Amino acid sequence: MIKYRNILVVIDPTMPEQPALLRAVELARLEDTARIKVFLAIYDFSYEITSILSNEEREEMRQGVVSHRLGWLSGMIKPYQTEGFEIEPKVIWHSRPFECVLQEVKDNDHDLVITSAHHHSLLKSFIFTPSDWHLLRKCPCPVLVTKQHGWPTGGNILAAINISDEPEQMALNERIIHEAKVIAQLVKANLHLVNAFPAPIVNIALELPGFSPELYSDAMQQHHQTEMEEYARKFDIPPDCIHIVEGMPEDVLPELAQSLDAELTILGSVGRTGWSAAFIGNTAERVVDSIQGDLLVVKAYE
């Protein structure tokens, strides 16, 4: 099966291990043909402000750092160069890592970006940098954020969709499910769909005479159940693998992912900017922090 043929792995030089590279190798081994590019963006502002050096000397120093890091990457990938798939290193001098990653994706038609979550040992959680969030919101291809959870055969993949009548969201739902289904087939995992819907707002329940929170919840549950069953029929997903839960996504997703011991959770991004992007980022951050498995973020087709 061919799914991801052109993978870009973003290396973090501050991490002693590179789970993103290991995950890319695992996927490449499952493919009929695959190519991996191991990518590192480096920058040191001190090289830009050394006034005693000429422009040529500063450029020579930068190239020396790039060459040193390129050698480091070459040593890192050497054990995998005889495995039957292409793998190559690339180092770029750039002050804004996410921008050169996005440009690399566009210039070379990468179909998957893999990066590693930054584990904070003192807080015992995963920290996302501003560059991570820019990448998740703006990358045109799916972004896989790796943690330490294995991908065992017969495991579970959880795809989160949002029931909505908006065409953009409906298209995103279908892309999420399609992506999840193909990956589940590739890694021989069970696919589950989840949808969370909000509980009645307390103020409305208090201010509207005759408003019944129980009837509202039942109606919402039935509506979402009907829509989810339609998605399940369309994509041939067993009824017992769909989950409709009342609550906020940042609460529902981690709890369900933990109960399923999901190796991968798939979310969608509509790439918003401004206040809505900040809200989405805050919600997703709580989800990312709580989910122990890997996270795949996909965008709606543009």
Beta strands, then each sheet from edge to edge (+ up, - down):
strand 1: 6-10
strand 2: 35-42
strand 3: 86-93
strand 4: 112-116
strand 5: 118-120
strand 6: 125-127
strand 7: 143-146
strand 8: 156-160
strand 9: 190-197
strand 10: 242-246
strand 11: 264-269
strand 12: 294-299
sheet 1: 3+ 2+ 1+ 4+ 7+ 12- 11- 8- 9- 10-
sheet 2: 5+ 6-
end
